[in-house]
Amino acid sequence: MAGAGYGLLIGNKAWSSWSLRPWLVMRRFGVPFEEINIRLRQPDSRAQILAHSPAGMVPALVAGDLVVWDSLAIIEFIQDRHPDLAIWPKDPAARAIARSISAEMHSGFHPLRETCSMNLFARTPLTEVPDKVDANIRRIVSLWRDCKGKFGGKGPFLFSDFSAADAMYAPVASRFRTYAPDLARFGDDGTAQAYVESIFDTPEMAEWAEGAKQESTA
């Protein structure tokens, strides 16, 4: 495997929101790895994944004889292995909030996920927004505004510089582009809309999108 000996098992880039998160962290912070690509929704997809990970799901990080599954666990493992990298904010208060909102994303917002699955290139705004999805979107808009206001400084990201928290919310930015492009209807004062654009302006997201295009024509 390349570089530090990492292999990152990921699914289709157009859909696999959980794959995007650790991929984005590792690309952004210059941690070398080999991509192990699995085409999802195929008869043998699960068997292919099980050849690398006992969880039978993507993503998974292969580091020698060790396999780490789950996006947030992979991010934490990479931070532990590379403590010189500012994957989480250095300030203790900012770091605590970054981890809190990342955990909230990791375990919450089920109505949004179920109704609005990630589809990187789709543009299908919801004409009617279920109440629980509306509540999820409003919570995220408020959360982004609060983080930007308290910790955003002069940078474009939630904690000024790019961090793991931004990687955790990158798939949400994609969902908003697809299903809720007008965030003002959910209480946005412009902060959330600008943040979505900041995520998509990163070269790493451009690389991910290009990879998704290539997969669709393969």
Secondary structure, 3 states (H helix, E strand, C coil): CCCCCEEEEECCCCCCHHHHHHHHHHHHCCCCCEEEECCCCCCCHHHHHHCCCCCCCCCEEEECCEEEECHHHHHHHHHHHCCCCCCCCCCHHHHHHHHHHHHHHHHCCHHHHHHCCCCCCCCCCCCCCCHHHHHHHHHHHHHHHHHHHHHCCCCCECCECCCHHHHHHHHHHHHHHHHCCCHHHHCCCCHHHHHHHHHHCCHHHHHHHHHHHHHHHC
